[in-house]
């Protein structure tokens, strides 16, 4: 017994964050992901697209497993294949615009339509019982993951796309960091207590503050636009990113899980990292497309 106690005492304790996560693992994974994003945005844009595609494909599996808990079975294999086609195909078409290739929006709609049709047909051999529920799971997954995720590739494919994508990601990071830092210290008034009790209005103020501090200088000095475009980017990305976080929280609360998976040690699943970015990307793309064309 004494030997067991000594051995147990000798084992290093795993440091946990306030959320009960493995802090060293979380830091290591976060740094690895950040380094990969930086390197690919600087030197190999297709590498970034492939990283996004891999994360989104994993997200379709996580969402499939989550929805199964409430009796909804998506056509996960056709959706996985469709996710690869949607993200990679629309990015390739956008980068080849004007060379005779189909326009990116035609490629995007074509692959989305093909994925939807494949998912509906895939479920047919299972019979009529539960067909509508399973089809709804498939359509929800297609709209939520590959459709929204495709806008990351479209941002990157634009002129000065690396800087635009990096700006978007840094604003999202500012949103998350500012919200956590201020909310954890001064948060008193819950924003959506039935969905995410720890999310507060004070945290929202922190998100807006840090996102604005990040966004305006990057928009002016990096993207060559005006300060008010940076402010608009910050406000809309904060709103969209917060909605993205709450949407995923609602899904997890409905199916009864804390994390989508444990694929990323200390972070949860791929969807736990992508929730804000998925909803922020279309908003950022629209503003950048309209107001920062070059």
C-alpha positions as CSV (number, residue, x, y, z in Angstrom):
1,X,0.0,0.0,0.0
2,X,2.8,2.4,0.9
3,X,4.6,1.6,-2.3
4,X,1.4,2.4,-4.3
5,X,1.0,5.7,-2.4
6,X,4.6,6.6,-3.2
7,X,4.2,5.7,-6.9
8,X,0.9,7.7,-7.0
9,X,2.5,10.7,-5.4
10,X,5.5,10.5,-7.8
11,X,3.2,10.7,-10.8
12,X,3.0,14.3,-12.1
13,X,-0.5,15.7,-11.8
14,X,-2.1,16.9,-15.1
15,X,-2.8,20.6,-14.9
16,X,-6.4,21.4,-15.5
17,X,-8.0,24.6,-16.7
18,X,-11.0,26.1,-15.0
19,X,-13.1,24.2,-17.6
20,X,-11.5,21.0,-16.4
21,X,-9.4,20.5,-19.5
22,X,-5.9,19.2,-19.8
23,X,-4.1,22.5,-20.0
24,X,-0.7,21.4,-21.3
25,X,-2.4,19.3,-24.1
26,X,-4.7,22.3,-24.9
27,X,-1.7,24.6,-25.2
28,X,0.3,22.1,-27.4
29,X,-2.6,21.5,-29.7
30,X,-3.4,25.2,-29.9
31,X,0.1,26.1,-30.8
32,X,0.4,23.3,-33.4
33,X,-2.9,24.4,-35.1
34,X,-1.8,28.1,-35.0
35,X,1.6,27.3,-36.5
36,X,0.0,25.2,-39.3
37,X,-2.4,28.0,-40.1
38,X,0.3,30.7,-40.2
39,X,2.7,28.6,-42.4
40,X,0.0,27.6,-44.9
41,X,-1.5,31.2,-45.1
42,X,2.0,32.5,-45.7
43,X,3.4,29.9,-48.1
44,X,0.9,27.3,-49.3
45,X,-2.8,28.3,-49.6
46,X,-3.8,24.9,-50.7
47,X,-2.4,23.6,-47.5
48,X,-4.8,25.8,-45.5
49,X,-7.7,24.7,-47.7
50,X,-6.8,21.1,-47.1
51,X,-6.6,21.7,-43.4
52,X,-10.0,23.4,-43.4
53,X,-11.4,20.5,-45.5
54,X,-10.0,17.9,-43.1
55,X,-11.5,19.7,-40.0
56,X,-14.9,20.2,-41.7
57,X,-15.0,16.5,-42.8
58,X,-14.2,15.5,-39.2
59,X,-17.0,17.9,-38.1
60,X,-19.5,16.0,-40.3
61,X,-18.6,12.8,-38.5
62,X,-18.9,14.5,-35.1
63,X,-22.3,15.9,-35.9
64,X,-23.5,12.6,-37.3
65,X,-22.5,10.9,-34.1
66,X,-24.2,13.6,-32.0
67,X,-27.4,13.5,-33.9
68,X,-27.5,9.7,-33.6
69,X,-28.1,10.2,-29.9
70,X,-31.5,11.6,-30.6
71,X,-32.4,9.1,-33.4
72,X,-31.3,11.1,-36.4
73,X,-29.0,9.4,-38.9
74,X,-27.4,11.6,-41.5
75,X,-25.9,10.1,-44.7
76,X,-22.4,10.6,-43.4
77,X,-20.4,9.1,-46.2
78,X,-22.0,11.1,-49.1
79,X,-21.7,14.2,-46.9
80,X,-18.0,13.6,-46.2
81,X,-17.3,13.2,-49.9
82,X,-19.5,16.2,-50.7
83,X,-17.7,18.3,-48.1
84,X,-14.3,17.7,-49.8
85,X,-15.9,18.5,-53.2
86,X,-17.6,21.7,-52.0
87,X,-14.6,23.2,-50.2
88,X,-11.9,22.2,-52.7
89,X,-14.0,22.6,-55.8
90,X,-15.3,26.1,-55.0
91,X,-11.8,27.3,-53.9
92,X,-10.2,25.9,-57.1
93,X,-12.9,27.6,-59.3
94,X,-12.5,30.9,-57.4
95,X,-8.7,30.9,-57.9
96,X,-9.1,30.1,-61.6
97,X,-11.8,32.8,-62.3
98,X,-11.5,34.1,-65.8
99,X,-9.6,31.1,-67.2
100,X,-12.6,29.3,-68.8
101,X,-13.4,27.3,-65.7
102,X,-16.9,27.3,-64.4
103,X,-17.7,30.3,-62.1
104,X,-17.1,29.5,-58.4
105,X,-20.8,30.0,-57.5
106,X,-21.8,27.5,-60.2
107,X,-19.3,24.9,-58.8
108,X,-20.4,25.6,-55.3
109,X,-24.1,25.2,-56.1
110,X,-23.5,22.2,-58.2
111,X,-21.6,20.3,-55.6
112,X,-24.1,21.3,-52.9
113,X,-26.9,20.1,-55.0
114,X,-25.1,16.8,-55.8
115,X,-24.3,16.2,-52.1
116,X,-28.0,16.9,-51.2
117,X,-29.3,14.5,-53.8
118,X,-26.7,11.8,-52.9
119,X,-27.7,12.0,-49.3
120,X,-31.4,11.7,-50.0
121,X,-30.9,8.7,-52.3
122,X,-28.4,7.1,-49.9
123,X,-31.1,6.8,-47.2
124,X,-33.8,5.4,-49.5
125,X,-32.9,1.6,-49.0
126,X,-33.6,2.1,-45.3
127,X,-37.4,2.4,-46.0
128,X,-39.9,5.1,-45.2
129,X,-39.8,4.8,-41.4
130,X,-37.7,7.7,-40.1
131,X,-36.8,8.9,-43.6
132,X,-37.9,12.5,-43.1
133,X,-36.0,12.7,-39.8
134,X,-32.8,11.2,-41.3
135,X,-33.1,13.4,-44.4
136,X,-33.4,16.5,-42.1
137,X,-30.2,15.4,-40.3
138,X,-28.4,15.2,-43.6
139,X,-29.7,18.6,-44.9
140,X,-28.9,20.3,-41.6
141,X,-25.3,18.9,-41.7
142,X,-24.9,20.0,-45.4
143,X,-26.1,23.5,-44.7
144,X,-24.3,23.9,-41.4
145,X,-20.8,22.5,-42.3
146,X,-19.8,22.4,-46.0
147,X,-22.0,25.4,-47.1
148,X,-20.9,27.7,-44.3
149,X,-17.3,26.4,-44.4
150,X,-16.9,27.0,-48.1
151,X,-16.7,30.8,-47.5
152,X,-13.3,30.3,-45.8
153,X,-11.9,29.1,-49.1
154,X,-13.7,31.9,-51.0
155,X,-12.1,34.5,-48.7
156,X,-8.7,33.0,-49.3
157,X,-9.2,32.8,-53.1
158,X,-9.8,36.6,-53.3
159,X,-7.2,39.2,-54.1
160,X,-4.9,39.5,-51.0
161,X,-6.7,36.5,-49.7
162,X,-4.1,35.4,-47.2
163,X,-4.2,38.7,-45.4
164,X,-8.1,38.7,-45.5
165,X,-8.3,35.2,-44.1
166,X,-5.7,35.9,-41.4
167,X,-7.6,39.1,-40.5
168,X,-10.8,37.2,-40.2
169,X,-9.3,34.5,-38.0
170,X,-7.5,37.1,-35.7
171,X,-10.8,39.0,-35.2
172,X,-12.5,35.7,-34.3
173,X,-9.7,35.0,-31.9
174,X,-10.0,38.5,-30.4
175,X,-13.8,37.8,-30.0
176,X,-13.1,34.6,-28.1
177,X,-10.3,35.9,-26.0
178,X,-11.9,39.2,-25.1
179,X,-15.2,37.5,-24.2
180,X,-13.5,34.9,-22.0
181,X,-11.1,37.3,-20.2
182,X,-13.8,39.9,-19.4
183,X,-16.6,37.4,-18.8
184,X,-14.6,35.2,-16.5
185,X,-13.6,38.2,-14.4
186,X,-16.6,40.5,-14.4
187,X,-19.4,38.5,-16.0
188,X,-22.6,38.9,-14.0
189,X,-25.5,39.1,-16.4
190,X,-26.1,35.9,-18.5
191,X,-26.8,36.5,-22.2
192,X,-28.6,33.2,-22.9
193,X,-28.9,31.3,-19.6
194,X,-30.9,28.4,-21.1
195,X,-28.3,27.8,-23.8
196,X,-24.9,28.8,-22.4
197,X,-25.1,30.0,-18.8
198,X,-21.5,31.2,-18.7
199,X,-21.9,33.6,-21.7
200,X,-22.6,37.1,-20.3
201,X,-23.2,40.6,-21.6
202,X,-20.0,41.7,-19.9
203,X,-18.2,39.0,-21.9
204,X,-19.9,40.3,-25.1
205,X,-18.5,43.8,-24.3
206,X,-15.1,42.3,-23.9
207,X,-15.4,40.5,-27.3
208,X,-16.4,43.8,-29.0
209,X,-13.6,45.7,-27.4
210,X,-10.7,43.3,-28.2
211,X,-12.1,42.4,-31.7
212,X,-12.2,46.2,-32.5
213,X,-8.7,46.7,-31.2
214,X,-7.5,43.9,-33.5
215,X,-9.7,44.7,-36.5
216,X,-9.2,48.4,-37.2
217,X,-5.4,48.4,-37.4
218,X,-5.3,45.2,-39.5
219,X,-8.0,46.6,-41.8
220,X,-6.3,49.9,-42.3
221,X,-2.6,48.8,-42.4
222,X,-2.9,45.3,-43.8
223,X,-5.9,45.4,-46.1
224,X,-5.6,49.1,-47.1
225,X,-9.1,50.0,-46.2
226,X,-10.7,52.6,-43.9
227,X,-11.2,52.4,-40.1
228,X,-15.0,52.2,-40.3
229,X,-14.7,49.0,-42.4
230,X,-12.6,47.5,-39.6
231,X,-15.2,48.5,-37.1
232,X,-17.9,47.0,-39.2
233,X,-15.9,43.8,-39.6
234,X,-15.4,43.6,-35.8
235,X,-19.0,44.2,-34.9
236,X,-20.4,41.8,-37.5
237,X,-17.9,39.0,-36.7
238,X,-18.5,39.3,-33.0
239,X,-22.3,39.0,-33.6
240,X,-21.9,36.1,-36.0
241,X,-19.2,34.3,-34.0
242,X,-21.3,34.6,-30.8
243,X,-24.3,33.2,-32.7
244,X,-22.1,30.3,-34.0
245,X,-21.0,29.5,-30.5
246,X,-24.6,29.5,-29.3
247,X,-25.8,27.4,-32.2
248,X,-23.3,24.7,-31.4
249,X,-24.2,25.0,-27.7
250,X,-27.9,24.4,-28.5
251,X,-27.0,21.3,-30.6
252,X,-24.9,19.9,-27.8
253,X,-27.5,20.7,-25.1
254,X,-30.2,19.1,-27.2
255,X,-28.3,15.8,-27.7
256,X,-26.9,15.8,-24.2
257,X,-23.1,16.1,-24.6
258,X,-20.4,18.5,-23.4
259,X,-18.0,18.3,-26.4
260,X,-18.5,17.1,-29.9
261,X,-15.6,14.6,-29.5
262,X,-12.2,14.3,-27.9
263,X,-10.2,14.4,-31.1
264,X,-8.3,17.5,-30.1
265,X,-6.9,17.0,-26.6
266,X,-7.8,19.9,-24.4
267,X,-10.1,21.4,-26.9
268,X,-12.8,18.9,-27.6
269,X,-13.8,18.1,-31.1
270,X,-13.2,19.9,-34.5
271,X,-16.7,21.5,-34.3
272,X,-15.8,22.9,-30.8
273,X,-13.0,24.9,-32.6
274,X,-15.0,25.7,-35.7
275,X,-18.3,26.8,-34.3
276,X,-17.6,30.6,-34.3
277,X,-15.6,30.6,-37.6
278,X,-18.3,28.7,-39.5
279,X,-20.9,31.4,-38.9
280,X,-18.4,34.3,-39.1
281,X,-16.9,33.3,-42.4
282,X,-19.9,34.1,-44.7
283,X,-20.4,37.5,-42.9
284,X,-16.7,38.4,-43.3
285,X,-16.7,37.2,-46.9
286,X,-19.6,39.5,-47.8
287,X,-18.1,42.6,-46.2
288,X,-14.7,42.0,-47.7
289,X,-16.2,41.3,-51.1
290,X,-18.3,44.5,-51.1
291,X,-16.0,46.9,-49.3
292,X,-12.4,45.5,-49.7
293,X,-12.3,44.2,-53.2
294,X,-8.5,44.4,-53.7
